């Protein structure tokens, strides 16, 4: 085979390899911004697989990586697998890169409002001259995507503008529990033989041989129960965690309770479609904002009124708290063991866990950990994305830390 033929085969075989991004001083940062955008899509419920990510990066490389409209259409064409993904894609793109206007009809001709912190430049209105060289990537200054940097910032240290951007990203979240096999079955091409449908098919054919009909179990998502600490020690994180809970309620089969000095069921207040209206309704319904913490007593109340009757049975229960307990730590340990026996999985997200040198030395946290399946951080957007992945059923070897007897079930 000639050298030319060998080169042709090599070019054809590059489709399965990871894409080569734009060369230049900002190439690695450009890929990091785009990969962070794909992570945000996954957190919003878009099934953006690794293959789709590679296709997206290749498409952006072929087009103009520094032009927002090109990135928009490259992602829409490669990352959206169905009609349901389009609305999620629009929300995440607007929150991550800023409003795109109407990219489907014409190029962006007007500069965006100055209050928005865009991370990519708009497409030029005029056509490019023939032979004009394309930029290999966006300038280094535009690569510092505010959304990508924001993913790893501590929520308690954000200013007002950064919190507004964080709220837009949290509004695009989607939270679904692990799936379980239900007793119901559905027709399927593969699976066990369905005797009733098979016999009906034989009778319809007058006893002539017919193809065996099969069915498979229906898989349903488990209920997710969120217990959000709104005490004074959690004040810097409570708003972001409750907006995370709001996005979870919109996804369905999620119950939310606030815990402080009182236990308040907040699912109805968080069912508003608009996040700001939901937070306003929640503020009026929760009487113990920034108060003390009685985790053991309130967990016992939750189990006696709701959990023991079925809400916690087989569910994924998530506690979002720093573990500060003003009551009896032994009571908290007893109630955590009760919860562990009822729930399918118990997850504890602690915003303080990300601090250097952190150790679970608080009396409440130490008493609860033996009954916790997964102990994760909860201080940033990236940490909440990780929490959502664990709730969906991340593999045990991907879980950062497991404690106590719960580690055997994680």
N, C-alpha and C positions, 0 to 999 in steps of 0.2 A: 504494500500500500504506500502511496506517495506521502510525502510530508504534508502536502496540502490536505489530503484526505484525513490524515491523523489529526490535523488541527480542527477539521470540521467535526469529527467525532467528539473531540474534547470539548468543543463549544456546546455541542448538543447535550453532553452529559452534565453540564453545570447546573441543570435545573434543580437537582436534589441537594445541592450544597448550600451552606449558608451564604447569603448575598454579600457581595463586596460593596460596602458603603462608599460614599464619596471620599476621595483622598483629600488630604489637606490638614491643616492644624486643628480644625474643629470637627473632623469626621467622627471621632469617637463620641464626642458630646452630642452630635446630631443624632446618632443612633440611640444614645441613652435617652434623649428626649422622646423619640418615637417609641422606644420600647416601654417607657413609662406611660405613654398614652395608651398602648395596648393593655398594660396592666390595669389601667383605670377602666377600660372597656370590659375586661374580664370581671372586675368587681361590680360592674353594672349589669352583668348577666349575659354579655355577648360571648358566644363560644368562639373566641379568637384563638385557634390552636397555633402550635409552633409553625406548622406549614403555612398558615395564613399570615403569621408574622413575617416569615421569610418572603412571601409574595408581596407583602406590603412594602418592606424595605427595598425589594428589587424595583417595584413600581415607582417609589419615590426617587430612587437613584436614576431611573430612566427619565423621569420628568424633571422638575426643578425643586430640589429639596428646600430651597429658601422661600418658595412661594406658597402661601397658605392655601389658596384654592387648589393647587396641584396636590398638596398633601391631603386635603379634604377628599378629593375625588379618588385618589389612590387608595385611601383607607376605606372609603365607602364601597369601592369595587372589590376589594380583596378581603376585608374583615367582616363584612355583613353576610351571614349565611342565609338569612330569610327576611321576610317582611317585618317580623317583630323586632329585628335588630336595628332597623333604620331609626326608629324613634330614640332608642337608647344611644345610638351612634351620634345623632344630632345633639342630644343633651350633653354627652361627654365631650364632644368636640368643642361645643360652645363654652363649656366650663374650663376646658384645658387650654384652648388656644384663643378663646374669645369668640364673640358672635361672628358668623361667617356671612351674614346677609343673605343674598340669593345667589350662591355660586352656580346654581344649575342653569341660570338663564343668561348671565352675562358676567364678564370679569368685574372685579371690584374696582370702582372708579373713584370712590371717595375715601379719604383717610378715616380710620375708625375714631370714635370719640376719644379725646385725650385721657379720660378717666380710666379707660381700659388698659391693662398692661399686656399688650399683645406680645407673643413670643415669636411670631414669624411675620414677615413683611407681606403686604398685599400684592397681588399680581398687577403688573403694569397694564394700563389701559390700551396702549397701542401695540401693534404687532412688532415683533422683533425683526431687525434687519437681517437679510440672508447672510450667513456666515458669522453672525455675531456669536461670540463665545458664551457658553452657559456657565454660570457660577457653579463651582464644584460643591458648594455647600453654603449655608447661611453664615454670616459673619459670626465671629466668636461671641460678640455681645448678645446676639439673638439666641444663642444656644443655651444660655442660662434661663431655661424655661421656668417661669415662676411656679407653674403647677408642679413640675418635677421636683424642684427644690422644696416646695411646700409639702410634698408627700412625706418627707422625712423630718420636718420641723415639729417640735413639741407644740401641741395645741395650746398649752398654757402660756406660751411665749409669743403668740401671734398678735399683730396689731389689728386694727379694725378692718383695713383693706384686705389683709391676708385672711382674716376670718370670713369675710364676705366671699372670697374666692373658695375657701374651704367649704363653705356652705353649699356653693354651687356644685362642687365635686361630690359632696355627700348626698345631695339630692339625686344624683345619678346612680347611687348604690343599689344593689339588689342582694337580698339575703334569703337563701333557701336552705332548709335543713337537709340532712342526709336522707336518702330514699330508703324505703323499707318495702318488703313484699307484703301485699295485702291478700286477703282471702279471695278477692274477686279475680276473675280471669278474663282475658280478652282474646279474640281470634288472632292467630299468628301463623306464620308460615312454618315455624319451627317450634318444637315443644312437645308436651304430652298430647296424646290422642284425646280429642273431645268426643266422648261416646254419643252424647245427645245429638250434636250437629252431624256426626257421621251417620247415625241411624236415620235422621231426618233426610239426609241426602240420599241414602239408599232407598227409602220409601218414595221419595220424589222420582227416582229413576225406575221404580217398579221392581226393585230387587236386583237390578243390574249392578255390576261392580262400579264403585265410585272411589274417588280419591279420599284418603283419610283426612278428616278435618282435625286441626290441632288448635291448642290454646296455650297461653302463657300467663303467668301471674302478672298482675298490675302492680307497678311500683309507684308508691306515693311518697311525697316528702314528709318527713317527721315534723311534728310541731316544734317550734322554737320559742322558748320562754326567756325573755330578757329581764333581769333584775338590775336596775340602774341606781347607783348610789348618788343621791343629790344632797349629801351633807356638806358642811362647810369646807372640809378638807378636799372635797372633789369639785369645788366651785369652778376652778379654771378649766375643767374638762366636761362638766355636766352638759353644757349646751351642745357641744359636738357629739357626745355620746347619745344624747336624746335625738339629735337629727339623724344619727346612724340608726337609732331605733325606729324613727319615722319611716326611713327608707325600707327597713325590714318589714314593718306593718303593711306597707303598700304591696310587698311581694306576696302576702297571704300566709295564713297558718302561723302567725307570730303573735304572741301575747307579751305585753310590756307592763312592768310594775316599777314604781319608784320606791326607794327605800331610804329612810333617814331616821326620823323619830316616829314616822307613821308609814304604813304600807298603803299605797294608792295604785289602783288598777288604771292604767293610762292608755289602754288600747283604743278606746273610743275617741279620745281627744287626738290621738296621733293618726287617726284614719282620714283626716282631711288631706286632700290632694296637695294643697299648697303648704310647703313647710313652715312658712311664717305664721299662717293661720293656725296650724297644728301646735306650734310652740306657744302662741298666745292662749289657746284653749288649755294647754297643759299648765301654763303658769297660773291660770285661774283655778285649776282643779287641784294642784299640789300645794298643801298648806305648810310644808316643812322644808322649804328651800333653805339651804345653807344653815341647817340646824345641826343637831348631834347625830350620832349613829348608834342604833341598837340592832345590829345585824342578827344576833341570835334570836331575839324575841320576834322580830319581823319575819325571819325565815320560818320560825315555828308557826306564826299566824298564816303565812302563805301556804304551808303544807297542810295545816288543819282545814283551811277554808277552800282551797283550790287544788293544791298539788295532790293530796291523798285521794281526792275524789276523781282524779283522772287527768288533770291538766299537765302534771309532771310525768305521768306514766309513759314510758317509751319516748319521751321528748328529749331534745337537746336544750339544756338549761345553761344560760350564760349569766354569770355575775360580773358586773362591771363596777369594781370598787377597789379602793386602796387598802381595804382590810382593817381600817382603824375601828376598833370596837370599844364602846364605852360601857357595855354590859359585861356579862359573864362569858369569858372565852370558852369555858367548858360547855355552856349551853349551845354556843355556835358550833362546836365540834360535834355535839350530839345531833343537832338538826342537819348538819352537812352529811352525816352518815345516813340519816333518814332519806335525804334528797338523793344521795348516791344510790341507794337501794331502789328508788322509784324510777329515776331518769335513765335514759339510754346513755347519755354522756353529760358530764358536768365540766364546764369550761369556766375558768376565772381569768378575766382580763384586768390587769392592774397597771394604771398609767405610771406608777412610781417604779415599776420593774425596770424601765429603761435607764434609770439613773446610774451613773458609775458607782460601783461598790454596793449596789443594792443587795440586801439579804432579807428574806421574809421573817424578820425578828418581831414584828408587831404581834401582840398576843392573839388577836383575832385571825390574822393571816396564818400564823403558825398552827392554830387549832384547826383551820379549814383545809389546809393543804393535803393532809392524808386522804381526804375524800374527793380531791380534785383530779380529774382525768388529764386535763391539759391546762397549763399555766402559761399565759401569753401576755405580751405587752399591750397597752391600749392608749399610748400617748400621742400617736400621730396617724395620719391618713394611711401610710404604709402599714402600720400596725393593725389598723382596722381592716385593711384588705386581707392581711394575714389571718385575722380573726374570722372573717367571712369565709376564707378557704377552709379553715378548720371546721367551722359549722357545716359546710357543705360536705365534709368527710375527707379531709386531707389524709394521706397515708401516714401511718404511725411513724415511719422513719423520717417524715418531713416535719414532725412536730418538734418544736424547740426543746421543751422540757416536759417530763411527766413525773408525777409524784405518787408515792404511796401505792396502795393496792389498786388505785385507778389506773396505774400504768399498765397493769395486766390487760385492761379492756381497751386501752386507747388505740 
